[in-house]
Amino acid sequence: MPPSPPIAPPNAADRDTIEALCDEGETRLKQGAPFELVELVRRCPTRLQDRLAPELLFLEIDYARRSGGCPRREEFLTRYPGYGRHVEAAFCTLDPDEGGIEEARRRFAALQPGATLSHYQIEQRIGQGAAAEVWKASDTMTGRRVALKIPRWADHSIDQRLRFLREGRVLSRLDHPGIVGLYEMGHDGVLPYLAIEYVDGGALRDALRAGPLPPTRAAELCRSLAEALDHAHQKGVLHRDIKPGNILLRYDGEPVLTDLGLAKDGAESGDLTEHGDILGTIAYMAPEQAAGRSAEADERSDIYGVGAVLYESLTGRQPALPNAGSRAGNLTGIGLDARRLQPAAPSDLAAICLKATQTLPTDRYATAADLAADLRRYLEGQTVQARHPSRWALGLRRAVESRWTATAAIITASAVVLANVMGPAPGDAALRDVQVLVDPPTARVAFVPLGDRGDSPDPRQAVFGRGEGRIQARLAPGPYLVVAVTPDGGFHEVYRVVRAIDNVIGSPGKYRTNAALPTGGVRLPPIQVPSAEVSGDMVYVDGTPGYAPGGAEGATGRFAIPAYYMDVIEHRNDDGGAWTGSYFMAVDIAERLGKRLPTELEYEFAATARGASRFPWGDAFPDADTTFEGNVAAIDRLDLEGVIRGLCSGVAEWTMPAEGLNPARPLDFAVVRGGDGGTIEGDLRFTEASRDPTNRSELPDVIGKRGIGFRCVRSAAPLFRYDEIR
């Protein structure tokens, strides 16, 4: 039979449509209701019908077999005369007949460079195992390089075939740069295949043969893996075979998880795993899997796998195999301790590894997101949550490991009491040694002190950092505007706070955090200078040497407003709605986007058409009801070189406080513009009183209200030129 045509991978909305119809079909099967494949397919958009039809057929055939039935190809061809090629594909994938088995064996043996499979030309075998081979191939229709996974179909049991099918279905549901992508699941006659993303940097297994990785590289790699696993876990997918051989590296070194042949899919009705099955590679396997309880494995089993990879990345040695029912050798008895083989391994990173590989799942990180967050803290110089036990605690833990759990509870409670009694050591309020990592390393950094309330930057008091990549400075405690500038004109302006006492956070917010350095002083969160393209979708607002604000009673004088770029609309959630939350969260998000919050003067300047009118559109408020686009009034637009919308309607917006507008503003209070008290509480009615852009409110920066969001700005030029930062 001719090969089936390729089907483009669906986007998230397409996948949701397909999954919803499959869920409905599965519900009908379980309830014994008529299974109307044709009706379900017709309810699907035409462009997705060729993808939905085989999914439904696989579902029906699999369900019939698990219910003790014996579905036949001829029966399905008779029932679904218009779906012949889909029926053939389903039965070829699930259970080829005797002639098909011999043909599959012959065609598999004939695979070699230059051969074709469907619309792919095979180039080179890049992997092989007992269940399948993987070939590098070229898609003759698109020119794209792919990796073709072709199973040893003739020798597979039905469960092995179903695992292959489920691997394709799992990959089709995952969409993350850290997980290999699926282009197509198809077949050419009797040979099925998965056409997946070709990753050209080799496997981590090969990289580790040269020895351990630098600690920072190991932490970055495992953080990326944990983030990818968190995406899979959110979709109900467990990998269950995390190991260096299943981790590919992109050309830029970013890791990519592959080989989900043993994955457990929470969206499927069965697991294909029985009690006693040992699934995975035993050296990287969580104890519950190694004990044959693979069906009981959950997200924490994958977390163990990442911890085992981190262990090998730090030590250059594969974790020891289980011995006599325990994980012995280089293990502490409670987890993998990298410092036993690599004493120079950073203590915090070794503690993370140890926590991730605890024998009891309840002692590991609860989620992959928690593991990723702790690795991120390590990379940013912050205090990690994991703690490496002291020799006294470790010895005591070993001594009581097999005794009453009450003993362990008493020890844990005692440790908590001691930590709370001792507390942090007070620091010195004089100048502090400060360190901050900056990327790219060629960036130069200036620390511009702000007033106690985060306003009034004073360039005359700027302190210039020393070093390259790892910037050093001596700074007085307090808030700073930090300006990083690169030789090619790139720059970033961020906010940081130097604290007088180590590891104390007066208010939440990543930009305010300090981490104590072993040699004394503090490390501030790193700075990533964005590319110039970050302002490409923003609107240019020309500044003025003297603007008289109307946003604070009693404010006098004129203020210089340098040119800047402003976002077209407030920051949005993934669903398109306006993001709402606290001030400190807005500051952190803006920095991550390569931007910053506007000062309240920048906001007011734009919302009054650069000081020319009362509202962005003019002086008159509309007398009659106006139309809305979402919750933004159609009239609410400022036309410059582009259009800025929603400055007066929609949510009110957090802004940075400006110098002198309210000297009595309390510490840790931030300024809201673009709405009154009702707006802040979520009343988004478009009235003249509530939508005056000079409205000004002050709120604690930890408060999030339904009616407060933010939009970003970016200076048109940095506060300092590159040749001034030296």
N, C-alpha and C positions, 0 to 999 in steps of 0.2 A: 504494500500500500504506500502511497506517496507520503512524504513527511508532512506533519502538520505545520501550518504557518506560525511564525513567532507571534507572541502576544506581548505587548508592551507592559512593563510592570505597572500595577495600578498605584495611584496616589492614596493618601490616607482615607479620603472620603470614599474612593472606590472600594478599598478594602473593607471599610465599614459596611457598605452596601452588600458586598458578597458575604461577609460574615453574618450579617443579620438574616439573610435569606437561608444560609446554611443552618443557622440556629433554628429557624422556623421549621426547616425540613427535618432536623434531628428531633425536635419536639414532637412532630407528627409521627415519626417512626416509633418513639418511645410510648406514645399514647395509643398506638395502633390505628391511627387515622389514615385515610388514603394519602399516599405520597404522590402528589401531582407534580412531577418534575417539570413538565411542559409549562404548567401554570406559573411555577416559581421562576423559571427562566424568562418567561415573557414579561414578568414584572421587573426584570433587571434591564438597565440601559443596554441598547443594542451592542455598543462597543465592548460590553463586559460579558455578554452572553456566552462567548466561547471560553471564557475562564470559569464562569459559574457552572456550566453544564457538567464538565468532568468532576468538579468538586462534589456536586450533588450525587453523581453516579458513584464516586468513590465512597461517599457516605452511606448510600443505600446498600452497596455490595458488602462493605465492611460490617454494617449492622446486621445484615442477613446472616453472614458467616458467624458472627459472635452469638447470634441467637440460635445457632445450630442448623441453619439452612445451608443449601448448596446451590447458590445462584449460578445459572448457566449463561454463557455468551448468547446462545441462540434465543433464549427467553427474552433477554434484554433487547436484542435487535428487533424482535417482534413487537415488544411493548413500545419501543421508541424508534420508529422507522426513520424519523428525521434526524436522528442523532447517531447514525451509524459510526462515523469516525470517532466520536467521543466514546461510544461503547467499546470499540476496538481498542482505543487507547487505554481505557480503564482496565480491561481484561488483560491486555498486554502487560500493563504495569503490575497488576495484582497476581495473575496466575496464568502464564502462557501454557498452551497445550503442549503435548509431547513433541509435535513437529516444531512448535515455537521454541521449545527448550533447546533442541538441537541447533536450530538456526541461531538462537542467541549465543550459544557456546561457540559456534563457528565465527560469527561476526565479531564477538569479543576477542577471539584469538587473532583475528585479522587486523585489529587496530594497530596502526603504525603511522609515522609521519607521512603526510601527503594524502592520507585517506580522508574521506568525507563522512560526516554523520549529520543527517538532515542538512541544514544550511551552514554547517561549520566545517572548516578545513583544519584537520588535526596537524599540529606542529611538533609537539614534544611532550613526552610523558614527564610529569613533574611530581607524581606521587603514586604509590600503590600500596595496597594492604589486602587483608584477607577478604574484605567485603567489596572493595571497589578500586578503580584506578582513576587518577585525575590527570587530564591532559590539557596542556596549553593549546588553545585553538583560536582561529580567527573567524568571526562572523562574516560570511560573504555578503550578507545583505546590508550590514552597517559598517563593516570594517573594524569593529570593536574587538579587542582581545578579551577572551573569556577563559575561565577554567571550566572544563567539562568534567563533571563527576559521573562516571559510568559504572554501574554496579555489576558484579559478577552474577548476573541474573539467573543463569541456568542452575547455579548451585545454591541459591538462596531458599530458605524456608519462607513460609507465608509471613511469619513475623518479621523476618529480615526485610522482605519486600515492603511490608507496611511501615517499617522504620524508615526506609528510603522515602516512601511517599510522605510520611510525616515530617521528615527533614525539609522537604520542599515546601510543605504547607507552613511549617514554622518560619522558615526564612522569608516567605511571602508576607508574613505578618510583622516582621521586624524591620525597622527603618532607622538605623543608627550608623554613623561613620565608623564606629568601633566593632561592627558586626558585618561580616561579608554579605554583600548584596546578591539577591537572586534576580537574574534577568529573565529566565524562562525555565519551566519544567515541561519537558516534551519527550517525544520518542521518535525513533526512526525505525519503522517496522517493529521488530521484536526487542529492540534495545531502547530502554528509557534512559534519560539523562537529566542532570541538572546543569544549566548554564549559569555559572555564578561569576561574581566579580573576580578579575585576575589581579592579585596583589603582588607587586613585582620586587619587594624588598627581602624576600626569603623568609624563613621561619625563625622565631626566637630560639628554637632548639639549636640551630646552626650558630647563631650569634653567641650563645652561652658556651659553646665548645671552646671559645677563645679565652674563657675565664669569666670571673664575676664582673658585673657592671658597676660603674660609679654609683654611689648611693642615691644621688639626685636623679640619675637616669632610671634606676630601678624603681624609685618612688613615683616618678612621672608615668612610667609605663604601667605600673599596677594601678595607679589612680585612674588612668584611661580605661583599663580593663574593668575596674569596678563600676565606672560610669556606664559602660556598655552593658554590663550585667544588670545594673539597676533598670535600664530600659527593658531588657528581656524579662526580668522578674515582674516589672509593671504590666507586661503583656501576658503574664502567667506562664512563662517559659523558663525551665531550668536547663542549664547546659549539661552538667553532670560529667564532663570530661575535660576540665580545665587543665592544660599542661602546655609546656613550651612548644611541643610539636603541633598544637592546634592554635597557635598564636602566630599570625603572619605579621610582617612589618611592611608598612608603606615606604616609599622612597624617602619620606621625611622622618622615618623612624616611628611613626605612630602605630600602635598595635591594632590588629584586627582579629577578632575571634572567628574561627571557622570550625567546620566539622561538627554539625549539630545532629549527627546520626544517633546519638544516645540521649538526645534532649527529651525532656518530659514536657508535654504541652498541656497546660491546664484547661485549654479549650476543647481537648479531645476527651471522649468518654472513657477510654482505656489507656493504660500505661505501657502495655506489652512487657511489664516487669513483674516477676513473681518474687515472693520472699525467698531469700537465699541467692538471688542473682547478684553477681558482683560486676557492676558496670563501670567502666572507666579504666584509667591506668593507675595501678595500685599505689605507686610511689607518691602520687599527688591526690590520692583519694582520702576523703574524710573518713574517720574511724567508723561511722555508721554505715558507709558504703562498703568499706573493707570487711565489715562483719557480715556482709550479705543482706543488708537492709536497704537496698537501693530504692525500693518502693517508698521508704520513709524519708528519703532525702528531701530537703527543702532548700530555700535560698541560702541558708547557712552552710550547706555542703559546698556550694559554688564559692562562697566566701573563703572556705578552707582552701580550695584550689588556688585562688588568687594569692592567699598567704603562702602556699607552698611554692608558687612561682616566684614570689618576692624573696623567699628564703634562698632558692637556687640562684636568683639574680645577685644576691648579696654575697653568697659564699662560693659560688661556682660549683657546688656539689648538689646532686640530686638528693631529695629527702630520703631517709632510710626506709627500707621496706618494713612492714609490720613483722614483729618477731614474737612468736608464742603469745599471740593475742594482745600484745602491747606495741606501741610505736616506739621502739628503742633506738639505740645507736646515738645519733646526734640530737635526740630529743630530750627535753627536760622531764618528760612524763606528763606535762600539761600542755605542751605545744612545741613548735619548732623554734628553737633559740639560736638565731644566727650568730650571736656573739661567742658561742662555744667553738665555732670553726673560724670565725672572723672577729677577733676581739676588737678590731678597729671600727666595726660597724657602728654607725650612730645609735646611741642608746634609744632615742625616741622611735627611730625607724625599726629597730629590733623589737621594741615593745609592741609596735603595730603588728609586725609579723607574728609575734607570739600570741597576741589576742586573736588574730584571725584564724590561728590554727589550734585553738584550744580543743582538747579531747571532747569536752561536752559542748554540744551546739549552743546551749544556753549561755555559755561563757564567751562565745564569739561575738563579733558585731552582729547586731540584730538584722541589719540590711546592708546591701552593697553600697547604698548611698551613704550610710554611716562610715563604712570603710573608706570610700572615696573622700569624704569630708575630712577624716583624720589624716589621710595622706596629703590632702591639700593644706591642712594646717602645718604639717611638717615642712612642706615645700615653701610655705610662706613665712616660716620662722615663728609660727605661733605655737602655743602649748597644745600638745596632743592629748586626747582623752585616754589613750592606752597608757598603762604604767608597767614598767618592767619590775617584777618583784625583786626585793632585796635578797641576798643570800640567806638571811635569817628567815624571811617569809617563805622563800622557795623550799628551804629545808623543812620548815614546819608544815608546809603544804604537802610535801612528799610523805612526811611522817603520819599525817592524819588522812591522807588521800583515801584510804580504804575504811576509815572509821566513820563515826556518826557525822552527818551533815551539820548537826548543831555546833560541833567544834569549829567547822569552817565559818559558820555564821557568826560565832563569837569573835573569831579572828578578824573577819571583815568589818564587823561593827567597831572593834577596837581601833582598826586602822583609820576608819572614818572619823572617830572621835579625836584621835591624835592630830589628824590633818586639820580639823576644825579648830582645835585648841591652839595649835602652833600658828596657823594663818600665814599670810605673806609677810615677809620682812619689810619694814618701812624703808623707803628709799631716800635719796638726797635730792633736795629741790634745786641744787646748783646745776650747772651745765652737765648735759648727759652725752655720752658717746652714743651716736645713732648710726644705724646701718640700714640701707635699703637697696634691694636688688632692682636693677633697671634693665629693660630689654627694648631696643638693642643696646649692647654694652657701650657703643660709641656715644650714647646720650650723655649730656651734661645736665646737672641738676642744681636748681636754686631753691632754697627754703625761704619763703617770704612770710614773716610772722604776721599773724592776725591779732585782733583784739580778743579779749576774753570771751566775747560773745560771737566769735567767728566772723567778724566784719573788719573793715578798716585795714586792708593789706598795706604794709609799709615797705615799698621796695628799697628804701634807703637802708633798712636794717637787714636786707637779704643776706643769707649765709650760703656760700657756694660749696657744694659737695666735692670731695676728693675721691679719686680712684676711677676705675673703669669697670662697669658691670655691677660691682659691689661698692656702692657709694658710701663714704664715711663722712660724718660731720659731727660737730659738737654744738648742741642746741639747748636752749633753755626750755623747760617744760611749757607747753601751751599749744594752741592750734596754729597750723601753717597752711598756706597755699603753696604747693610744691609744683614747680615748673620744670619739666624735662624736655630738652631740645636736642635734636639730632643734626648732624652736619648737612643733611639734605633738606632741612626745613621742617621735618616732622616734629610734632610736639604733643604734649599732654599736660593739662592742668588739673591737679587732683588735690584733695584735702587730706591732711594727716594731723594727728595729735601726738605730741610727745608727753608722756606721763611722768610724774615725779616718783611714782611707786611702781615697781615691777609688776607686770601681769595683772594690773587692776584696770577694769574698764568702767569708767564713770557712766557712760551711756552706751547703748548697743550701736553696732555699725562696724563693718569690717575696716573702714577707713580710720577708725579710732583705735584699733587694737595695737597693742605692743607685746612683743615677746622678749623675755629676758635672754641676753646673750651669756654664754658660759664665762666669758671674760669680763662681764660687766657691761652695762649699757643696755640698749634695747634695739630690736629690729622692727622696722615698720613694714607694713604690707608692700609687696613688690609693685613696680610700676611698669606697665606695658604700653609703649608708645604706639598708637594706632597708625594705620596707613592713611595717606591723604584722601583716599576714597571715602573715608568715614563721613565727610560732609557733603558727599555727592547728591544725596537726596534731601538736603536741607535748603532753606531759603536765606539768601544773603540780606542782612539788615545793616544799612550804612549808619554809622554812628554820628555823634555830634560832640563838639567841644564843651557845650554848656546846656544841660537839660534841667528845667525847674520841675521837680516832681509834685504831684498832687496827691500822693498816696499816704501822707502822714500829716496829721494836724500839727501846725507849727514848724514844719520843715522849711528851712530857708536855704538860699544859695543855689548855685548851679553845679551840676555834676557832669564830668566828662564821661561819655559812653563810647568806648572804642567799637569799631565795627565787629559784628559777630554773625554767626549762622544760627538759625532757629529751626526746630522740627516743624513740619507742616501741621501736625496734630499731636495731641497728648500721647504719651507712651501707651501702647495697646497690649492686651493679653493675646494669647494664641487664638482665642475665639473672636478677636476683633473688637471686644469691648475695652473701654478705658481701664487701665490698671489703677487700682487705688490701694493705698497703704501708707506706712509711716514715712517721715522725712528721712530717717537714716537709711531705710531700705532704698528710697529713691536715689539718694546720693551714691550708694554702692552700685545700683543698676546703671546709672548714668556713666560712672567711671568705666564699668565693664564694657559699655557700648563705645567707649572712646570719646565721651562727651562729658558735660557737667550740667548741673542745674543752672538756670538763669539767675542772676541777681534780681531782686525785686524791681530795680530800676530798669534792667533790660526787659523784663516782662512788661512793665508799665509803658515803656518807650514804644514797644511794638504794638501794645493794645490801644495806644492812643495815636496810631498811624504816625509814629516817630514824633509825637508831641504836637501834631497838626490838628487833631480833632478829639472829641470826647470819647468816641468809640472807634474801633478799627475801621469801620465803614463810613464814618462821618459823625456829625454832631447830633442828628435826630435819631431818637429811638423809634422803632416801627410802631405805628398806631394800632395796626391790626395784627392778628395772628400771623406768624410767618411759618413757612415750611421748614421741616427738619430733615437732616440727613443723619440717621441714628439719633443721638441726643444733641447734635450740633445744629444751630440755626443756619439756614441757607444764607442769610444776610451776613452772618458772622465770619467775614473773610477780610484779610488784608492783602491787597494786590501789590506786590513788589516785583522782583524778578521772577518770583513764583508766588504761589498763594499759600498763606498761613491761615488755618481755620480754627475756630473754636476757642479763641482767646477770651471771649466773654460768656458764651454759652457752654454747655457741657460741664465737666467737673471743674472745681477750683483747683489751683495748682500750687505745689510747694515751690518756694524760691529761696535763694540764698539771701540772707539779710544784707542790707546796704549800709554803708557808713552814715551815721548821724541821723537816721530817720526815726529812731526811737532809742535814745541812750538808756532808757529804763527797762528795755526788754530783758526778761529774766534769762539767766543762763539756761542752756538746753531747751530754749523755746525757739521755734522756727516760724517763718512768715508764710502765710497763705495769701495768694492773690487771685482775683477773678471770681469772687463770690462772697456772699455774706454768711451769717451763721446758719441760716436755713439751707443754703447750698452745701455747706460743709457737712451737714447732717444727711444729705442725700436728696434734698428738694431741688430739682434741676429746672424749675420753672423759669421761663425767660422773661423777667420783669426788669424795669428800668432801675429800681432800687437795688435789686439783688445782683445785677450784672454790670455795675459800674466798675471799670477796670482799676479804678483807684481804691476800691475796697481793700482793706488790709486787716488781717487777723493774725494773732500770735497764739501758737499752740505748742504744748510739749512735743518734742521731736520724736517721742516714742509712740505717739497716738496715731492710729490709722482710722480714717473716717470714710464712710461710703461716698462722700462727695469730694474727696481730695485725691487728685492724681498728680502727674507732673509731665512736663515736656523738657527736652534737652536743648541746650545751646552748645556752641563751640566757638571760641574766639577766632576771628579771622586771621590773627597773627599772635604769636606767643608774647607773654609779658616781657620777656627778654630775648634779644637776638642771640644767636649761637656764639658770636665772638665776644659777647659780654659774660658768658658763663664759662669761667675758667678758674 
